Amino acid sequence: MISARPPRGLAAIVAQELGHDPFAGALYAFTNRQRTKIKCLYWEDNGFVLYYKALAEEKFHWPQTGMAG
């Protein structure tokens, strides 16, 4: 479950699953399966910034797997 993962756990997903450097300054967004919660991870100077939002009634619009741009 993505919503239970701490910033370091999300950074590990970025590194291991995506092959990206989580400390490079890019913004990474994660959502739960129901698309009702989102976490955004960003490295800033000396620590991670974590943004979290949970929707009460709606869902986040999310691109299909494999869609470009």
Secondary structure, DSSP 8 states (H G I E B T S, - for coil): -GGG--HHHHHHHHHHHS---TTSS--EEEE-TTS-EEEEEEEETTEEEEEEEE-SS-------TT---
